[in-house]
Amino acid sequence: MRIWFRLVCCLTALAVTQLTAEIRTLTILHTNDLHSRLSPLDNHHGGFAYLAAVIRQQRDGCIDCILLNAGDLAQGTPVSTMFKGLPIFEIANMFGFDAATLGNHDFDYAWAQTRNFVETSKYPIVSSNIVDSKGQLFTPKPWTILKVNGMRIGIIGAMTDDLHSLTFPANLGDYHTTPPVETVRKYAAELKGQCDLIVVVAHINGAEEEAMVREPDVPVVISGHIHTGLEHELSSGNHVLVRVKSYGEELGRLELKIDTEKKAPVSWLWKKISIDSDKVEPAPDVAAQVKIWEDKAAVVVDQPLAVSNRLIARPELKTMIEQAMKEASGADFAFLNSGAVRDILPQGQLLVRHVWNIMPFDNLVVWGTFKGRDLPAVVTAGHTIDPDKDYKLAVSDFTAANQDSQENLRSRGLEFPNQAGFVRDALEKLIRQKKVIE
């Protein structure tokens, strides 16, 4: 009798396990680093109205779709610079995001404006590791839970720990980051019992990506910050991380099959959908809003500037901007961090807009006088320097404020008390004087 009872109990337990251990589907559409590129790029890719159209096509009839954004919605175009990013967040509400996180450039207009972005968004913006000196979160919540296809999907936001060197210190006020992987680990453990799957939407660097995808309680990561996108998804066991190109050139679609008992994917299919404005009809409502704001900016920036007989890529542009900084300040040397160059200079008719796209930041040319022996090595490389001679060095005020970082001067204590106008204006003047760039 006891043997029979045990057999019945075992069969009952097996039946319950089979009923509760379901495989359900989840589709994550995702973007990152849109950087305010309201209109298509020179290669006819991207544009908010075209991206919106593709998002709507992908969501049509999809019962298991959610849409996430991995940060840096603001900064990068004249509209964003002139109106401090807010119109970009207003238009982005038309995409239908279900959740998003912040990027470092979303702080470029200072933390109070970033707070406006969070409040303007009609979807939750979450970040788990941006806190003030008392440990209070910048965003209302570190995570949110979405209900989709009979599942509860926990979305945790994360910011790179490099944030302090990626914007002006004053822009952050009292806020700073805590290590993203460790912080996400804490919240994932907290959320695990409440969700069928945890997804981290993160604006992080490459090393942080590698660590995040190996976290035991983080099976899915939607990443941003590195503009090139991934050729193939990163995976570690049954964990997966994906990231698409910046500027709205691609929409990611990650199709997952989820074991709700193990709370992890059993399989996935990731594809990148190209946003080609020559092949897609724009979403009319988004196009109308884009036109309103682009028309306001056009009065200032859609003015002829010069002609270029060839395309000029970012490395050469960096050198050109440094030359413009030297001419603006009368300096002997100039240095610009490569991350400040945000676009190429196309072949053909150049507009003032192109300069704004290259240098959207309101960075100033600042300069100081230093003995040759005190000049940073990144500045003097390839030059013969008299250690006792005085030299003028011009940099951007961003570099001056973050001079000790790897991307900048790798120095400390250099003072740049003099100003010579906006970097953007210096570049515009140089190009205008050339008239034709050979």
C-alpha positions in Angstrom: 0.0 0.0 0.0 2.8 2.4 0.9 4.6 1.6 -2.4 1.4 2.4 -4.3 0.9 5.6 -2.4 4.5 6.8 -3.1 4.0 6.0 -6.8 0.8 8.1 -6.9 2.6 10.9 -5.1 5.5 10.8 -7.6 3.2 10.8 -10.6 1.2 13.7 -9.2 4.4 15.7 -8.6 5.6 15.0 -12.1 2.2 16.1 -13.5 2.4 19.4 -11.5 6.0 20.0 -12.7 4.9 19.4 -16.3 2.1 21.8 -16.0 4.1 24.6 -14.3 7.3 24.3 -16.3 6.1 26.1 -19.5 8.0 27.3 -22.5 6.7 30.7 -23.4 7.9 33.2 -26.1 9.1 36.8 -25.6 10.2 39.1 -28.4 12.3 42.1 -27.4 12.6 45.0 -30.0 15.4 47.3 -29.0 17.3 50.4 -29.8 20.3 52.3 -28.4 22.2 55.5 -28.9 19.6 57.2 -31.0 21.4 60.5 -30.2 18.6 62.8 -31.4 19.0 61.8 -35.1 15.5 62.9 -36.1 16.3 62.9 -39.8 18.0 60.2 -41.9 21.8 60.1 -42.1 23.6 61.0 -45.3 23.6 57.2 -46.1 19.7 57.3 -46.0 19.6 55.2 -42.9 17.7 56.0 -39.7 15.4 58.9 -39.0 12.8 58.8 -36.2 9.8 58.7 -38.6 11.2 55.7 -40.5 12.3 53.9 -37.3 8.8 54.4 -35.9 7.3 52.9 -39.0 9.5 49.8 -38.7 8.7 49.4 -35.0 5.0 49.5 -35.8 5.4 47.0 -38.6 7.3 44.6 -36.2 4.7 45.1 -33.4 1.7 44.5 -35.6 0.1 41.3 -34.5 2.9 40.5 -32.1 1.4 39.4 -28.8 4.7 38.8 -27.0 6.6 42.0 -28.0 8.1 44.7 -25.8 10.3 47.7 -26.9 13.3 48.8 -24.9 15.9 51.6 -25.3 19.4 51.3 -23.9 20.2 55.0 -23.4 21.6 58.1 -25.1 18.4 59.3 -26.6 19.6 63.0 -26.3 22.5 64.9 -27.8 23.9 64.8 -31.3 22.0 67.2 -33.5 21.1 70.9 -33.7 17.5 70.3 -32.4 18.8 68.6 -29.3 21.6 71.2 -28.7 19.3 74.2 -29.2 16.4 73.0 -27.2 18.4 71.0 -24.6 17.0 67.6 -25.6 13.4 67.9 -24.4 11.8 67.7 -27.9 13.6 64.5 -28.5 12.1 62.8 -25.5 8.7 64.2 -26.5 8.9 62.7 -30.0 10.3 59.4 -28.6 7.1 58.9 -26.7 5.6 58.1 -30.1 7.8 55.0 -30.5 5.8 53.2 -27.8 8.8 52.2 -25.6 7.8 49.9 -22.7 10.9 50.7 -20.7 14.3 52.4 -21.1 17.5 53.4 -19.2 19.6 56.5 -19.3 22.9 57.0 -21.2 25.8 59.3 -20.3 24.8 61.9 -22.9 21.4 62.2 -21.4 23.2 64.1 -18.6 24.8 66.6 -21.0 22.3 69.4 -20.2 22.8 68.8 -16.4 21.0 66.5 -14.0 17.9 68.8 -13.6 17.2 68.5 -17.3 17.7 64.8 -17.2 15.1 64.7 -14.5 12.8 66.5 -16.9 13.5 63.8 -19.5 12.4 61.1 -17.0 9.3 63.0 -16.1 8.4 63.7 -19.7 8.7 60.1 -20.8 5.4 58.1 -20.9 7.3 54.9 -20.2 9.4 54.0 -17.1 13.0 55.0 -17.3 14.9 52.9 -14.8 18.5 52.9 -13.5 19.7 50.9 -10.6 23.2 52.4 -10.0 22.9 56.2 -10.2 22.6 57.5 -6.7 23.3 60.7 -4.6 25.6 60.9 -1.6 22.8 59.5 0.6 22.3 56.5 -1.7 19.0 57.8 -3.1 18.3 56.7 -6.7 18.2 59.3 -9.5 15.3 57.6 -11.3 12.0 56.8 -9.4 12.8 53.0 -9.5 15.8 50.8 -10.3 13.5 48.3 -12.1 10.1 47.8 -13.5 8.0 44.7 -14.2 6.3 44.3 -17.5 3.5 41.7 -18.0 3.6 40.1 -21.4 2.4 36.8 -22.8 1.4 35.5 -19.4 4.9 36.3 -17.9 6.3 38.9 -15.6 9.4 40.4 -17.1 11.7 42.3 -14.7 13.6 45.1 -16.4 16.6 46.5 -14.5 18.5 49.6 -15.7 22.2 50.2 -15.5 24.8 52.9 -16.3 28.5 52.5 -17.0 30.8 53.3 -14.1 32.6 55.6 -16.5 29.9 58.2 -16.2 32.0 60.5 -14.1 34.5 61.0 -16.9 32.0 61.1 -19.7 30.3 64.4 -18.8 31.2 67.5 -16.9 31.3 66.8 -13.1 28.9 69.8 -12.6 26.3 68.0 -14.8 26.0 65.2 -12.2 25.6 67.4 -9.2 25.5 65.2 -6.1 25.0 62.0 -8.2 27.5 59.2 -9.0 27.4 55.6 -10.2 27.9 52.5 -8.2 29.5 49.5 -10.0 26.9 48.3 -12.4 27.5 44.6 -12.3 27.5 44.3 -8.5 24.5 46.6 -8.2 22.5 44.7 -10.8 23.4 41.5 -9.0 21.8 42.8 -5.9 18.6 43.9 -7.6 18.4 40.7 -9.7 18.5 38.6 -6.5 15.7 40.8 -5.1 13.6 40.5 -8.3 14.1 36.8 -9.0 11.2 35.5 -7.0 8.8 38.0 -8.5 9.5 37.4 -12.2 9.6 34.8 -14.9 12.6 36.4 -16.6 15.1 39.2 -15.7 16.3 41.6 -18.5 19.0 44.2 -17.9 18.8 47.2 -20.2 22.3 48.8 -19.8 24.4 51.6 -21.1 27.8 50.1 -20.4 31.3 49.6 -21.8 32.7 46.4 -23.3 34.3 45.1 -20.1 31.1 45.6 -18.2 29.2 43.8 -21.0 31.5 40.8 -20.7 30.9 40.7 -17.0 27.2 41.3 -17.1 26.4 38.5 -19.5 28.1 36.1 -17.1 26.0 37.1 -14.1 24.1 34.0 -12.9 20.8 35.8 -12.4 21.0 38.0 -15.5 19.9 35.8 -18.5 19.2 38.7 -21.0 21.1 42.0 -21.5 20.0 44.7 -24.0 23.1 47.0 -24.2 24.1 50.4 -25.5 26.9 52.9 -25.4 29.2 51.3 -28.0 28.0 52.7 -31.3 29.2 50.0 -33.7 26.7 47.4 -32.6 27.4 43.7 -32.5 27.9 41.4 -35.5 26.6 38.5 -33.5 25.1 38.3 -30.1 27.3 37.7 -27.0 26.4 34.5 -25.1 27.5 32.7 -22.1 25.7 29.4 -21.5 22.0 30.2 -21.6 22.7 34.0 -21.2 22.6 36.4 -24.2 23.5 40.1 -24.8 22.7 42.1 -27.8 23.4 45.6 -29.1 22.6 47.4 -32.4 24.2 50.3 -34.4 23.7 53.8 -33.1 21.8 56.7 -34.7 18.7 54.6 -35.5 20.3 52.7 -38.4 19.0 49.4 -37.0 16.2 48.0 -34.9 17.1 44.8 -33.0 14.6 41.9 -32.7 15.5 39.2 -30.1 13.1 36.3 -30.2 13.3 34.2 -27.0 11.9 30.9 -25.8 11.7 31.1 -22.0 11.6 28.2 -19.6 9.4 29.8 -16.9 10.6 27.3 -14.3 14.3 27.9 -14.9 13.6 31.6 -15.6 16.0 31.5 -18.5 16.0 31.3 -22.3 16.2 27.8 -23.8 16.8 29.3 -27.2 16.9 32.6 -29.1 17.1 34.2 -32.5 18.5 37.7 -32.9 18.3 39.8 -36.1 19.0 43.4 -37.0 16.5 45.2 -39.1 18.0 48.0 -41.3 16.1 51.3 -41.2 16.4 52.3 -44.9 14.6 55.6 -45.6 14.6 54.7 -49.4 12.6 51.5 -48.7 10.3 52.5 -45.8 7.4 54.9 -45.7 7.7 57.2 -42.7 5.2 57.2 -39.9 3.2 60.4 -40.8 2.5 61.5 -37.2 6.2 61.2 -36.2 7.3 62.8 -39.5 5.0 65.8 -38.7 6.6 66.4 -35.3 10.1 65.9 -36.7 9.4 68.6 -39.3 8.2 71.1 -36.7 11.5 70.9 -34.8 13.8 70.5 -37.8 12.3 73.6 -39.4 13.1 75.6 -36.2 16.7 74.4 -36.3 17.0 74.8 -40.1 16.8 78.6 -39.9 20.2 78.6 -38.1 22.0 75.5 -39.6 20.8 74.9 -43.1 23.1 77.6 -44.5 25.8 76.9 -47.2 29.3 76.7 -45.7 31.8 75.3 -48.2 32.3 72.4 -50.6 34.2 69.2 -49.9 35.6 67.2 -52.8 35.9 64.1 -50.6 34.5 62.5 -47.5 36.5 63.3 -44.4 36.4 60.6 -41.7 36.6 61.2 -38.0 40.4 60.7 -37.4 41.2 63.4 -40.0 38.4 65.6 -38.6 40.0 65.4 -35.2 43.2 66.9 -36.6 41.2 69.5 -38.5 39.3 70.6 -35.3 42.6 70.8 -33.4 44.0 73.1 -36.1 40.8 75.2 -35.7 41.3 75.4 -32.0 44.9 76.5 -32.4 43.9 79.3 -34.8 41.1 80.4 -32.5 43.4 80.6 -29.4 46.9 81.3 -30.9 48.1 78.1 -29.2 51.1 76.1 -30.1 49.4 72.8 -29.5 45.7 71.6 -29.3 44.1 68.4 -28.2 40.6 67.1 -28.7 39.4 63.8 -27.3 38.3 61.5 -30.2 34.9 60.9 -28.6 34.0 64.6 -29.2 34.0 64.0 -33.0 30.4 62.8 -33.5 30.1 62.6 -37.3 31.9 62.6 -40.6 32.2 65.5 -43.1 30.5 64.3 -46.3 31.5 64.9 -49.8 29.7 67.7 -51.7 27.9 70.8 -50.5 28.6 71.5 -46.8 26.1 73.2 -44.5 26.5 74.7 -41.1 24.4 71.7 -39.9 27.3 69.4 -40.7 29.5 71.2 -38.2 26.7 71.0 -35.6 26.4 67.3 -36.2 30.2 66.8 -35.9 30.4 69.0 -32.7 26.9 69.1 -31.1 28.3 69.9 -27.7 28.6 73.5 -26.5 32.2 72.9 -25.6 34.5 75.9 -25.3 38.1 76.2 -26.5 40.2 76.9 -23.3 44.0 77.4 -23.1 46.8 77.7 -20.7 50.6 78.3 -20.8 52.9 75.5 -19.7 56.6 74.7 -19.6 57.5 72.1 -22.2 58.3 69.6 -19.4 54.8 69.9 -18.1 53.0 69.2 -21.4 51.2 65.8 -21.5 52.8 63.1 -23.6 49.7 62.7 -25.8 50.2 66.3 -26.9 54.0 66.3 -27.5 54.2 62.9 -29.3 56.2 63.4 -32.5 57.4 66.9 -31.6 60.7 68.2 -30.3 60.0 70.1 -27.1 62.3 72.4 -25.1 61.5 71.5 -21.5 62.2 75.1 -20.3 60.2 76.9 -23.0 56.7 78.2 -22.5 54.0 76.7 -24.8 50.3 77.4 -25.2 48.1 74.4 -25.1 44.4 74.6 -26.2 41.8 71.9 -25.2 38.1 71.8 -24.9 36.6 72.6 -21.5 35.4 69.0 -21.3 39.0 67.8 -21.6 40.1 70.3 -19.1 37.5 69.1 -16.6 38.3 65.4 -17.3 42.0 65.7 -18.0 43.1 62.7 -16.0 41.0 60.2 -18.0 42.4 57.7 -20.5 40.7 59.4 -23.4 41.9 62.8 -22.5 45.3 64.2 -21.3 46.1 61.5 -18.7 47.4 64.3 -16.5 46.4 66.2 -13.4 46.5 69.8 -12.2 46.8 71.6 -15.5 45.0 74.9 -15.5 43.3 76.4 -18.5 42.2 79.9 -17.4 41.6 81.4 -20.9 38.7 81.0 -23.3 38.5 81.4 -27.1 34.9 80.7 -27.9 33.0 77.5 -28.9 34.9 74.6 -30.5 32.1 74.4 -33.0 32.5 78.0 -34.0 36.2 77.6 -34.5 35.6 74.6 -36.9 32.9 76.5 -38.8 35.3 79.4 -39.3 38.1 77.2 -40.5 35.9 75.4 -43.1 34.3 78.7 -44.2 37.7 80.1 -44.9 38.8 77.1 -46.9 35.7 77.4 -49.2 36.8 74.2 -51.0 38.2 71.2 -49.1 40.4 69.2 -51.5 
